[in-house]
Structures are given as C-alpha cells and as structure tokens.
Amino acid sequence: MSKIEKTIQRQQEKIAEGQFYEAHQQLRVIAARYVKASNWPAATSILFSGALSLLNAGQGGSGGDLCVFLLDVFAKSETKPDAESKGKILTLLRAFPKDEPTRKKVITETIAWSAKLGEYPAGDPELHHVAGTLYAEDLEPYDAERHFVLGTKDSPDNLAQLEYEWYEADDSHTAPLYAARGVLPYLLIGNMRAANKFFLIFSARLAKKSSLSVQEASTTSSDLRVYPSLPLLNFLGLLLLAVERGEASLFRQLKSHYASQLKDVNWNDALDQIGESYFNIKIPRQGNPMMDMIGSMFMGGGLGGGGGKKSQKNVGPPAASGLD
C-alpha cells in the first residue's frame, strides 16, 4: 500500500470513529504539504477522498471546505474540466447532505473553475445541468433555472418541468410568465433550439390542462397551439416562429399587436435585445451587458412571473433526472 493510500485509510478510520474535526484538520495540513511540493495528484487524491468521506458522514461544512480546497488545487495545477476531474466534482456535489448551505459555494467555485480552464466562457454545460438538477431537488427554482439555461441539450426538458410544476402552484392565467422564464433567456444567449424545445414541452403539458381552451393552428411549415385566454403565450409561440424565419416585419407586427398585454410584463429589455440580435433592429446603448440583463430578469421574478405569489420553498420543482 502506498503512502497516499495509507494516509487516506487512516483518515477514513478517524471519520468512521466520529473524529471529524481532527480528520478535517489533518487532511488540510497533509494536502497543503503536497501543494507546496507541487505534487498535484497526491493533493487531489487526499482532498477528494477526504471530502467524500466527510460528506458521506453528513459533515457538509468540513466536506465542502475540502471541496473548495480541491478546486483551488485544480486551478493552481491548471487542471482542465475533463471527464476525470468533472467526475470527481460531480461525485462530491451529489454527496452533499440535503440543504447543506456550503454546497452553493462549491457550485459557484466549480463553475468559475470550468469557465477559466474549460472551453465554455460561461462554464461547463454538464456542470450547469447537474447544478440545476440539484437546486431543483432542493426546491430552489431561481438557482435551478439559471444553471439549466446554460446547461446541456437535456436541460430544456428539466427546465420545462421545473417551470410547469412551479406554475401549477399559481393561477392558471400566469402560464405565459413561467413559459417566458425559459423562452426569453434561451433566445438571449442565442440558443434557438433550446428555446423551441422548452416551449414545445411546456405547452404540451399545458394543453392537457382541462380548464384551458386550446385551438390547433397549422401552417405549411409549423403547428401552433393557440390559447384564446392566454394571449402572451401565443405571443411567445409566434415570437419563436418570427425568430426562426428571421422576419423583422413579423417581429414588429407581433409587438404592435400584443402591445396592450406586453405593458403588464417586464419583457421590454429582453425583447429589445432579441430584436437587435435576430432582426438587426438597433437599440440605444445604455451600458447594460446582455448577461447582466439575464441576471436581472432572473432575480426576484423579473420576467413578471415566478415570484409574486409564493416563496421559493413553496414550489415543487421536479425530482432529479439526467444525472447519469
């Protein structure tokens, strides 16, 4: 047995005996020694094994501290977010005790590391997807949707499920507000495929709601569900159609036709940005970067929904899926 393996085994025995504080401190000291010697594999093994043992023992604070240390080692050693390193982090994230506050810091540090050393400036999509799923499990929809929007091709399914189940706790006429929380952010980051997939899944579930009147409207190129009682939902469906066709005139007509309904929601900034991005309709520069706008939309229900009627803990986002 190697020296590293013996060290790991000794600390695991301490943790099993309930000597959590002592094990945590010794693991930090040993890992720091290896970091000083630039022995990155040894430091990684010590911190990963130690963090996992502490987390499995229900010690979220101590385990989370070692997770942050591990991410610092990844940063210093310039370890890229590949299958092996991401696998370690995802294993640790899933091991956190439910409602452990330290996990949020670890998720933030994880995304920052993957953004700095990976190929995606906003962070690795797989890490975003898992973070979104974990937040959804913990009934934290605002955090969940931020990550799902930057996630994988599977994320629109999860986000649609999250938003729909969140909507079900609200009044039936609020459906467009929850649909917008997926459609508009996806369009703002240029992910038309995800925006369409999200809307298709959300509206398909909505169509099964017996209290809503639904009409099918088909053209030669697309099928649309029309909801006479939900004009803003119809607007979102037609907006996606306009974006797909790249027709600025259709976009202008839509905004004009639904102007009275749009006055009641806070979508103007998002629609202005969409107009410029997809239809070359210039808007005055006011020094608000697109990502800041996305952030402000999500904070406190800025899209006009998902925050007015209930607290985050009152909603029922979906159980975990897509974690394999």
LOZA-170317 format. One record per residue (C-alpha): residue in one letter; x negated, y negated, z negated. Coordinates in pm, 1 decimal. Example, Ala and Ser with C-alpha at 12.3 -4.5 7.8 and 13.67 -1.06 7.14 Angstrom:
# LOZA-170317
nuro r: A; c1: -1230.0; c2: 450.0; c3: -780.0
nuro r: S; c1: -1367.0; c2: 106.0; c3: -714.0
This chain:
# LOZA-170317
nuro r: M; c1: 0.0; c2: 0.0; c3: 0.0
nuro r: S; c1: -137.3; c2: -340.9; c3: 99.3
nuro r: K; c1: -194.0; c2: -627.1; c3: -142.9
nuro r: I; c1: 103.5; c2: -815.9; c3: 1.1
nuro r: E; c1: 331.4; c2: -513.0; c3: -34.5
nuro r: K; c1: 221.7; c2: -463.8; c3: -395.9
nuro r: T; c1: 291.6; c2: -829.9; c3: -473.7
nuro r: I; c1: 636.6; c2: -809.6; c3: -315.1
nuro r: Q; c1: 718.2; c2: -488.8; c3: -503.8
nuro r: R; c1: 604.0; c2: -635.9; c3: -836.1
nuro r: Q; c1: 820.4; c2: -946.3; c3: -791.9
nuro r: Q; c1: 1118.3; c2: -739.2; c3: -680.1
nuro r: E; c1: 1088.3; c2: -538.2; c3: -1001.1
nuro r: K; c1: 1089.1; c2: -861.6; c3: -1203.4
nuro r: I; c1: 1400.3; c2: -979.1; c3: -1021.5
nuro r: A; c1: 1570.7; c2: -643.5; c3: -1078.4
nuro r: E; c1: 1493.8; c2: -682.2; c3: -1450.6
nuro r: G; c1: 1655.5; c2: -1026.7; c3: -1453.3
nuro r: Q; c1: 1330.8; c2: -1225.9; c3: -1484.3
nuro r: F; c1: 1446.7; c2: -1467.9; c3: -1218.3
nuro r: Y; c1: 1266.6; c2: -1783.6; c3: -1326.3
nuro r: E; c1: 931.3; c2: -1610.1; c3: -1372.2
nuro r: A; c1: 958.4; c2: -1431.2; c3: -1036.8
nuro r: H; c1: 1056.5; c2: -1751.5; c3: -858.7
nuro r: Q; c1: 762.2; c2: -1946.8; c3: -1000.6
nuro r: Q; c1: 510.5; c2: -1672.6; c3: -928.4
nuro r: L; c1: 636.1; c2: -1633.6; c3: -572.1
nuro r: R; c1: 589.9; c2: -2006.2; c3: -515.4
nuro r: V; c1: 235.2; c2: -2000.6; c3: -655.2
nuro r: I; c1: 133.8; c2: -1694.9; c3: -451.2
nuro r: A; c1: 286.5; c2: -1833.5; c3: -131.2
nuro r: A; c1: 115.7; c2: -2171.3; c3: -184.9
nuro r: R; c1: -216.4; c2: -1992.2; c3: -215.3
nuro r: Y; c1: -164.4; c2: -1822.8; c3: 121.0
nuro r: V; c1: -51.6; c2: -2151.8; c3: 278.0
nuro r: K; c1: -370.2; c2: -2319.6; c3: 156.9
nuro r: A; c1: -567.7; c2: -2043.0; c3: 326.7
nuro r: S; c1: -352.4; c2: -2079.9; c3: 642.0
nuro r: N; c1: -252.1; c2: -1715.4; c3: 607.2
nuro r: W; c1: 89.4; c2: -1774.2; c3: 760.1
nuro r: P; c1: 200.4; c2: -1408.3; c3: 797.2
nuro r: A; c1: 132.2; c2: -1340.3; c3: 428.9
nuro r: A; c1: 310.7; c2: -1656.0; c3: 315.9
nuro r: T; c1: 605.3; c2: -1570.9; c3: 539.9
nuro r: S; c1: 634.2; c2: -1214.2; c3: 405.3
nuro r: I; c1: 615.6; c2: -1326.5; c3: 41.7
nuro r: L; c1: 873.5; c2: -1602.7; c3: 83.2
nuro r: F; c1: 1116.6; c2: -1404.8; c3: 297.0
nuro r: S; c1: 1118.2; c2: -1100.2; c3: 70.1
nuro r: G; c1: 1130.8; c2: -1311.4; c3: -245.2
nuro r: A; c1: 1412.4; c2: -1533.1; c3: -118.8
nuro r: L; c1: 1617.8; c2: -1233.2; c3: -5.1
nuro r: S; c1: 1574.8; c2: -1054.6; c3: -338.2
nuro r: L; c1: 1677.3; c2: -1363.9; c3: -534.8
nuro r: L; c1: 1976.5; c2: -1433.3; c3: -310.3
nuro r: N; c1: 2093.8; c2: -1072.3; c3: -335.5
nuro r: A; c1: 2067.5; c2: -1108.5; c3: -713.2
nuro r: G; c1: 2302.9; c2: -1406.3; c3: -697.7
nuro r: Q; c1: 2028.2; c2: -1663.7; c3: -758.2
nuro r: G; c1: 2128.7; c2: -1913.1; c3: -489.3
nuro r: G; c1: 1927.6; c2: -2207.6; c3: -620.8
nuro r: S; c1: 1597.3; c2: -2020.6; c3: -656.7
nuro r: G; c1: 1651.0; c2: -1822.6; c3: -335.8
nuro r: G; c1: 1743.3; c2: -2139.5; c3: -149.3
nuro r: D; c1: 1428.0; c2: -2311.9; c3: -273.4
nuro r: L; c1: 1215.5; c2: -2031.6; c3: -127.0
nuro r: C; c1: 1413.6; c2: -2054.8; c3: 199.3
nuro r: V; c1: 1321.1; c2: -2423.9; c3: 226.6
nuro r: F; c1: 958.6; c2: -2332.3; c3: 148.9
nuro r: L; c1: 970.1; c2: -2068.2; c3: 425.0
nuro r: L; c1: 1098.8; c2: -2325.0; c3: 674.9
nuro r: D; c1: 816.1; c2: -2557.0; c3: 570.2
nuro r: V; c1: 571.9; c2: -2272.8; c3: 644.6
nuro r: F; c1: 735.2; c2: -2225.6; c3: 985.2
nuro r: A; c1: 691.6; c2: -2597.0; c3: 1055.2
nuro r: K; c1: 327.9; c2: -2609.8; c3: 941.3
nuro r: S; c1: 236.3; c2: -2295.6; c3: 1133.5
nuro r: E; c1: 433.2; c2: -2421.2; c3: 1436.6
nuro r: T; c1: 637.1; c2: -2101.0; c3: 1440.0
nuro r: K; c1: 893.3; c2: -2127.7; c3: 1718.1
nuro r: P; c1: 1255.4; c2: -2018.6; c3: 1671.4
nuro r: D; c1: 1220.3; c2: -1681.2; c3: 1844.2
nuro r: A; c1: 1409.1; c2: -1358.7; c3: 1776.5
nuro r: E; c1: 1189.6; c2: -1264.3; c3: 1478.8
nuro r: S; c1: 1184.2; c2: -1598.5; c3: 1298.2
nuro r: K; c1: 1552.7; c2: -1668.5; c3: 1362.8
nuro r: G; c1: 1635.5; c2: -1317.7; c3: 1246.5
nuro r: K; c1: 1470.6; c2: -1387.3; c3: 910.3
nuro r: I; c1: 1653.9; c2: -1717.0; c3: 863.0
nuro r: L; c1: 1991.0; c2: -1575.2; c3: 968.5
nuro r: T; c1: 1946.1; c2: -1282.6; c3: 728.2
nuro r: L; c1: 1880.1; c2: -1527.6; c3: 446.0
nuro r: L; c1: 2172.7; c2: -1756.2; c3: 536.8
nuro r: R; c1: 2411.8; c2: -1462.5; c3: 527.6
nuro r: A; c1: 2277.0; c2: -1351.5; c3: 189.1
nuro r: F; c1: 2370.5; c2: -1672.3; c3: 6.0
nuro r: P; c1: 2632.7; c2: -1637.8; c3: -267.3
nuro r: K; c1: 2967.1; c2: -1788.5; c3: -170.4
nuro r: D; c1: 2996.0; c2: -2164.5; c3: -230.8
nuro r: E; c1: 2624.7; c2: -2198.5; c3: -315.8
nuro r: P; c1: 2551.4; c2: -2571.1; c3: -252.6
nuro r: T; c1: 2181.8; c2: -2508.6; c3: -174.2
nuro r: R; c1: 2278.0; c2: -2332.9; c3: 148.1
nuro r: K; c1: 2380.7; c2: -2662.9; c3: 309.2
nuro r: K; c1: 2026.6; c2: -2796.8; c3: 264.0
nuro r: V; c1: 1882.5; c2: -2476.8; c3: 409.5
nuro r: I; c1: 2112.0; c2: -2504.2; c3: 713.5
nuro r: T; c1: 2008.4; c2: -2867.3; c3: 765.2
nuro r: E; c1: 1638.6; c2: -2777.2; c3: 741.2
nuro r: T; c1: 1690.2; c2: -2478.2; c3: 971.4
nuro r: I; c1: 1849.0; c2: -2688.9; c3: 1246.6
nuro r: A; c1: 1575.4; c2: -2953.8; c3: 1209.4
nuro r: W; c1: 1302.7; c2: -2688.0; c3: 1244.9
nuro r: S; c1: 1466.7; c2: -2533.7; c3: 1552.6
nuro r: A; c1: 1512.8; c2: -2878.1; c3: 1708.7
nuro r: K; c1: 1148.5; c2: -2971.0; c3: 1653.1
nuro r: L; c1: 987.8; c2: -2647.9; c3: 1770.3
nuro r: G; c1: 1254.5; c2: -2494.9; c3: 1995.2
nuro r: E; c1: 1380.0; c2: -2574.8; c3: 2342.7
nuro r: Y; c1: 1707.2; c2: -2737.7; c3: 2235.5
nuro r: P; c1: 1679.0; c2: -3101.4; c3: 2115.7
nuro r: A; c1: 1996.1; c2: -3071.7; c3: 1906.7
nuro r: G; c1: 1892.0; c2: -2740.9; c3: 1751.8
nuro r: D; c1: 1920.2; c2: -2374.7; c3: 1847.7
nuro r: P; c1: 2275.1; c2: -2281.3; c3: 1961.6
nuro r: E; c1: 2270.4; c2: -1941.8; c3: 1789.3
nuro r: L; c1: 2176.3; c2: -2103.6; c3: 1458.9
nuro r: H; c1: 2451.8; c2: -2362.6; c3: 1508.4
nuro r: H; c1: 2705.4; c2: -2087.8; c3: 1580.6
nuro r: V; c1: 2620.8; c2: -1891.9; c3: 1267.0
nuro r: A; c1: 2619.7; c2: -2208.8; c3: 1056.4
nuro r: G; c1: 2964.0; c2: -2295.1; c3: 1192.5
nuro r: T; c1: 3093.8; c2: -1948.1; c3: 1112.2
nuro r: L; c1: 2960.1; c2: -1961.9; c3: 756.9
nuro r: Y; c1: 3114.5; c2: -2304.2; c3: 696.7
nuro r: A; c1: 3445.2; c2: -2179.5; c3: 838.5
nuro r: E; c1: 3434.1; c2: -1889.3; c3: 594.1
nuro r: D; c1: 3383.6; c2: -2135.6; c3: 310.0
nuro r: L; c1: 3679.8; c2: -2348.6; c3: 426.0
nuro r: E; c1: 3457.8; c2: -2641.9; c3: 522.5
nuro r: P; c1: 3608.9; c2: -2732.1; c3: 863.2
nuro r: Y; c1: 3429.1; c2: -3064.6; c3: 916.8
nuro r: D; c1: 3089.2; c2: -2897.7; c3: 881.1
nuro r: A; c1: 3202.0; c2: -2594.1; c3: 1080.4
nuro r: E; c1: 3320.1; c2: -2790.0; c3: 1383.3
nuro r: R; c1: 3000.4; c2: -2997.7; c3: 1402.8
nuro r: H; c1: 2800.0; c2: -2678.8; c3: 1444.6
nuro r: F; c1: 3044.8; c2: -2495.9; c3: 1672.6
nuro r: V; c1: 3035.4; c2: -2786.3; c3: 1920.4
nuro r: L; c1: 2658.4; c2: -2732.7; c3: 1956.4
nuro r: G; c1: 2681.8; c2: -2353.2; c3: 1943.5
nuro r: T; c1: 2687.9; c2: -2064.7; c3: 2191.8
nuro r: K; c1: 2930.6; c2: -1954.3; c3: 2462.1
nuro r: D; c1: 3124.3; c2: -1775.9; c3: 2186.4
nuro r: S; c1: 3168.2; c2: -2091.5; c3: 1978.8
nuro r: P; c1: 3473.6; c2: -2233.0; c3: 2163.9
nuro r: D; c1: 3668.4; c2: -1921.9; c3: 2058.2
nuro r: N; c1: 3575.6; c2: -1974.9; c3: 1694.3
nuro r: L; c1: 3638.1; c2: -2347.6; c3: 1709.0
nuro r: A; c1: 3980.8; c2: -2297.3; c3: 1868.6
nuro r: Q; c1: 4071.1; c2: -2050.4; c3: 1595.4
nuro r: L; c1: 3946.3; c2: -2289.4; c3: 1327.4
nuro r: E; c1: 4136.8; c2: -2588.3; c3: 1466.2
nuro r: Y; c1: 4455.0; c2: -2391.4; c3: 1525.6
nuro r: E; c1: 4463.4; c2: -2246.0; c3: 1175.7
nuro r: W; c1: 4387.1; c2: -2590.2; c3: 1037.2
nuro r: Y; c1: 4670.6; c2: -2731.2; c3: 1248.0
nuro r: E; c1: 4913.6; c2: -2467.3; c3: 1118.4
nuro r: A; c1: 4892.1; c2: -2625.8; c3: 774.4
nuro r: D; c1: 5007.3; c2: -2956.4; c3: 926.0
nuro r: D; c1: 5319.9; c2: -3079.1; c3: 1104.3
nuro r: S; c1: 5398.7; c2: -2932.2; c3: 1445.7
nuro r: H; c1: 5367.4; c2: -3266.3; c3: 1627.5
nuro r: T; c1: 4999.0; c2: -3301.7; c3: 1521.0
nuro r: A; c1: 4873.7; c2: -3030.1; c3: 1758.8
nuro r: P; c1: 4706.6; c2: -3279.2; c3: 2001.5
nuro r: L; c1: 4496.9; c2: -3422.3; c3: 1718.7
nuro r: Y; c1: 4342.8; c2: -3083.7; c3: 1646.8
nuro r: A; c1: 4304.3; c2: -2999.3; c3: 2015.5
nuro r: A; c1: 4114.8; c2: -3326.6; c3: 2064.8
nuro r: R; c1: 3865.2; c2: -3226.3; c3: 1796.9
nuro r: G; c1: 3735.2; c2: -2963.9; c3: 2039.6
nuro r: V; c1: 3804.8; c2: -3107.8; c3: 2383.4
nuro r: L; c1: 3656.2; c2: -3456.5; c3: 2338.5
nuro r: P; c1: 3327.4; c2: -3360.5; c3: 2165.0
nuro r: Y; c1: 3261.4; c2: -3086.4; c3: 2420.7
nuro r: L; c1: 3317.3; c2: -3335.1; c3: 2703.2
nuro r: L; c1: 3097.5; c2: -3593.6; c3: 2531.7
nuro r: I; c1: 2799.4; c2: -3357.8; c3: 2528.5
nuro r: G; c1: 2864.2; c2: -3253.5; c3: 2889.1
nuro r: N; c1: 2992.2; c2: -2901.9; c3: 2818.8
nuro r: M; c1: 3293.7; c2: -2885.2; c3: 3051.6
nuro r: R; c1: 3310.7; c2: -2506.2; c3: 3041.9
nuro r: A; c1: 3337.5; c2: -2501.7; c3: 2663.5
nuro r: A; c1: 3596.9; c2: -2781.4; c3: 2666.3
nuro r: N; c1: 3816.3; c2: -2586.9; c3: 2908.9
nuro r: K; c1: 3772.0; c2: -2258.9; c3: 2722.7
nuro r: F; c1: 3857.5; c2: -2420.0; c3: 2390.5
nuro r: F; c1: 4170.1; c2: -2586.7; c3: 2531.8
nuro r: L; c1: 4285.6; c2: -2267.0; c3: 2701.7
nuro r: I; c1: 4258.3; c2: -2065.1; c3: 2379.8
nuro r: F; c1: 4414.8; c2: -2334.3; c3: 2160.7
nuro r: S; c1: 4707.4; c2: -2398.2; c3: 2397.4
nuro r: A; c1: 4765.4; c2: -2024.0; c3: 2449.3
nuro r: R; c1: 4816.8; c2: -1981.3; c3: 2076.4
nuro r: L; c1: 5034.0; c2: -2290.9; c3: 2065.9
nuro r: A; c1: 5254.3; c2: -2156.8; c3: 2348.1
nuro r: K; c1: 5356.6; c2: -1867.3; c3: 2120.7
nuro r: K; c1: 5495.8; c2: -2109.6; c3: 1862.6
nuro r: S; c1: 5871.7; c2: -2056.2; c3: 1888.3
nuro r: S; c1: 5964.2; c2: -2407.2; c3: 1774.4
nuro r: L; c1: 5791.4; c2: -2574.4; c3: 2071.3
nuro r: S; c1: 5937.0; c2: -2617.8; c3: 2417.5
nuro r: V; c1: 5685.0; c2: -2521.0; c3: 2688.5
nuro r: Q; c1: 5704.2; c2: -2557.6; c3: 3066.4
nuro r: E; c1: 5465.7; c2: -2399.8; c3: 3316.4
nuro r: A; c1: 5333.9; c2: -2637.2; c3: 3583.9
nuro r: S; c1: 5128.7; c2: -2475.0; c3: 3860.1
nuro r: T; c1: 4938.6; c2: -2634.6; c3: 4145.7
nuro r: T; c1: 4739.0; c2: -2472.4; c3: 4423.2
nuro r: S; c1: 4423.9; c2: -2491.9; c3: 4213.0
nuro r: S; c1: 4533.1; c2: -2464.0; c3: 3848.6
nuro r: D; c1: 4801.1; c2: -2373.2; c3: 3598.1
nuro r: L; c1: 4909.6; c2: -2613.4; c3: 3325.5
nuro r: R; c1: 5138.0; c2: -2574.7; c3: 3027.4
nuro r: V; c1: 5345.4; c2: -2887.7; c3: 2971.9
nuro r: Y; c1: 5478.9; c2: -2969.3; c3: 2625.4
nuro r: P; c1: 5762.4; c2: -3225.7; c3: 2652.2
nuro r: S; c1: 5735.7; c2: -3304.8; c3: 2280.4
nuro r: L; c1: 5354.1; c2: -3334.4; c3: 2278.6
nuro r: P; c1: 5252.9; c2: -3593.2; c3: 2540.6
nuro r: L; c1: 4896.2; c2: -3630.9; c3: 2410.1
nuro r: L; c1: 4838.8; c2: -3257.9; c3: 2450.3
nuro r: N; c1: 4948.5; c2: -3291.5; c3: 2811.2
nuro r: F; c1: 4706.4; c2: -3583.6; c3: 2841.2
nuro r: L; c1: 4416.5; c2: -3365.4; c3: 2725.2
nuro r: G; c1: 4502.9; c2: -3094.1; c3: 2976.3
nuro r: L; c1: 4522.9; c2: -3345.7; c3: 3259.8
nuro r: L; c1: 4201.6; c2: -3511.6; c3: 3140.4
nuro r: L; c1: 4020.0; c2: -3180.4; c3: 3181.8
nuro r: L; c1: 4167.1; c2: -3148.7; c3: 3529.9
nuro r: A; c1: 4052.0; c2: -3501.8; c3: 3619.8
nuro r: V; c1: 3700.8; c2: -3430.9; c3: 3491.3
nuro r: E; c1: 3684.7; c2: -3105.8; c3: 3687.1
nuro r: R; c1: 3785.6; c2: -3286.8; c3: 4005.9
nuro r: G; c1: 3574.0; c2: -3593.2; c3: 3933.5
nuro r: E; c1: 3860.5; c2: -3822.8; c3: 4031.5
nuro r: A; c1: 3822.0; c2: -4168.5; c3: 3874.2
nuro r: S; c1: 4162.0; c2: -4275.4; c3: 4005.6
nuro r: L; c1: 4332.6; c2: -3986.7; c3: 3827.5
nuro r: F; c1: 4148.4; c2: -4074.2; c3: 3507.2
nuro r: R; c1: 4264.7; c2: -4437.6; c3: 3528.4
nuro r: Q; c1: 4621.8; c2: -4328.8; c3: 3602.1
nuro r: L; c1: 4618.8; c2: -4098.4; c3: 3301.1
nuro r: K; c1: 4501.5; c2: -4371.0; c3: 3064.6
nuro r: S; c1: 4763.9; c2: -4605.3; c3: 3202.0
nuro r: H; c1: 5049.3; c2: -4353.1; c3: 3192.6
nuro r: Y; c1: 4975.1; c2: -4248.3; c3: 2833.6
nuro r: A; c1: 4872.5; c2: -4593.9; c3: 2709.6
nuro r: S; c1: 5152.3; c2: -4622.0; c3: 2454.4
nuro r: Q; c1: 5068.0; c2: -4283.6; c3: 2299.3
nuro r: L; c1: 4693.1; c2: -4349.6; c3: 2304.7
nuro r: K; c1: 4747.4; c2: -4657.8; c3: 2089.1
nuro r: D; c1: 4828.7; c2: -4426.4; c3: 1799.1
nuro r: V; c1: 4498.1; c2: -4234.3; c3: 1804.8
nuro r: N; c1: 4134.7; c2: -4331.0; c3: 1775.2
nuro r: W; c1: 4014.7; c2: -4189.0; c3: 2107.7
nuro r: N; c1: 3916.9; c2: -4511.8; c3: 2287.2
nuro r: D; c1: 3539.5; c2: -4491.2; c3: 2234.4
nuro r: A; c1: 3532.1; c2: -4126.6; c3: 2337.7
nuro r: L; c1: 3741.6; c2: -4190.5; c3: 2648.4
nuro r: D; c1: 3525.4; c2: -4489.1; c3: 2746.1
nuro r: Q; c1: 3216.6; c2: -4268.7; c3: 2722.4
nuro r: I; c1: 3385.9; c2: -3992.3; c3: 2922.1
nuro r: G; c1: 3485.9; c2: -4249.8; c3: 3184.3
nuro r: E; c1: 3125.9; c2: -4359.4; c3: 3223.2
nuro r: S; c1: 2972.7; c2: -4010.2; c3: 3212.0
nuro r: Y; c1: 3209.2; c2: -3838.2; c3: 3454.9
nuro r: F; c1: 3360.6; c2: -4117.8; c3: 3666.0
nuro r: N; c1: 3087.9; c2: -4385.5; c3: 3662.9
nuro r: I; c1: 3324.5; c2: -4638.1; c3: 3503.1
nuro r: K; c1: 3078.3; c2: -4864.5; c3: 3325.0
nuro r: I; c1: 3139.3; c2: -4977.1; c3: 2969.3
nuro r: P; c1: 2963.8; c2: -5265.5; c3: 2789.6
nuro r: R; c1: 2656.2; c2: -5156.1; c3: 2595.8
nuro r: Q; c1: 2709.0; c2: -5210.0; c3: 2225.2
nuro r: G; c1: 2413.6; c2: -5019.3; c3: 2087.0
nuro r: N; c1: 2614.9; c2: -4712.5; c3: 1982.7
nuro r: P; c1: 2436.0; c2: -4394.3; c3: 2094.3
nuro r: M; c1: 2661.9; c2: -4114.4; c3: 2208.8
nuro r: M; c1: 2564.7; c2: -3880.9; c3: 1926.8
nuro r: D; c1: 2643.0; c2: -4147.4; c3: 1666.7
nuro r: M; c1: 2985.6; c2: -4172.4; c3: 1817.8
nuro r: I; c1: 3034.2; c2: -3797.3; c3: 1799.5
nuro r: G; c1: 2931.2; c2: -3810.2; c3: 1435.5
nuro r: S; c1: 3173.5; c2: -4090.9; c3: 1356.3
nuro r: M; c1: 3452.3; c2: -3901.5; c3: 1529.0
nuro r: F; c1: 3399.6; c2: -3603.8; c3: 1304.9
nuro r: M; c1: 3362.7; c2: -3794.1; c3: 977.4
nuro r: G; c1: 3687.9; c2: -3804.6; c3: 791.1
nuro r: G; c1: 3907.2; c2: -3709.4; c3: 1086.0
nuro r: G; c1: 3802.5; c2: -3996.2; c3: 1313.3
nuro r: L; c1: 3977.7; c2: -3839.2; c3: 1612.2
nuro r: G; c1: 4306.4; c2: -3909.6; c3: 1443.8
nuro r: G; c1: 4362.9; c2: -3563.5; c3: 1301.6
nuro r: G; c1: 4241.5; c2: -3303.8; c3: 1059.9
nuro r: G; c1: 4201.1; c2: -3529.2; c3: 762.4
nuro r: G; c1: 4514.3; c2: -3723.5; c3: 685.7
nuro r: K; c1: 4736.6; c2: -3469.5; c3: 520.1
nuro r: K; c1: 4518.7; c2: -3232.3; c3: 321.5
nuro r: S; c1: 4173.1; c2: -3188.9; c3: 178.0
nuro r: Q; c1: 3910.9; c2: -2965.3; c3: 336.4
nuro r: K; c1: 3966.8; c2: -2694.8; c3: 75.9
nuro r: N; c1: 4339.5; c2: -2671.3; c3: 153.0
nuro r: V; c1: 4295.5; c2: -2537.5; c3: 503.5
nuro r: G; c1: 4248.0; c2: -2185.5; c3: 625.5
nuro r: P; c1: 3973.1; c2: -2158.0; c3: 883.7
nuro r: P; c1: 3905.5; c2: -1813.5; c3: 1029.6
nuro r: A; c1: 3713.2; c2: -1526.6; c3: 885.1
nuro r: A; c1: 3361.3; c2: -1469.1; c3: 1013.7
nuro r: S; c1: 3316.5; c2: -1341.2; c3: 1366.1
nuro r: G; c1: 3046.0; c2: -1344.6; c3: 1629.2
nuro r: L; c1: 2770.1; c2: -1288.9; c3: 1374.6
nuro r: D; c1: 2618.2; c2: -980.7; c3: 1529.9
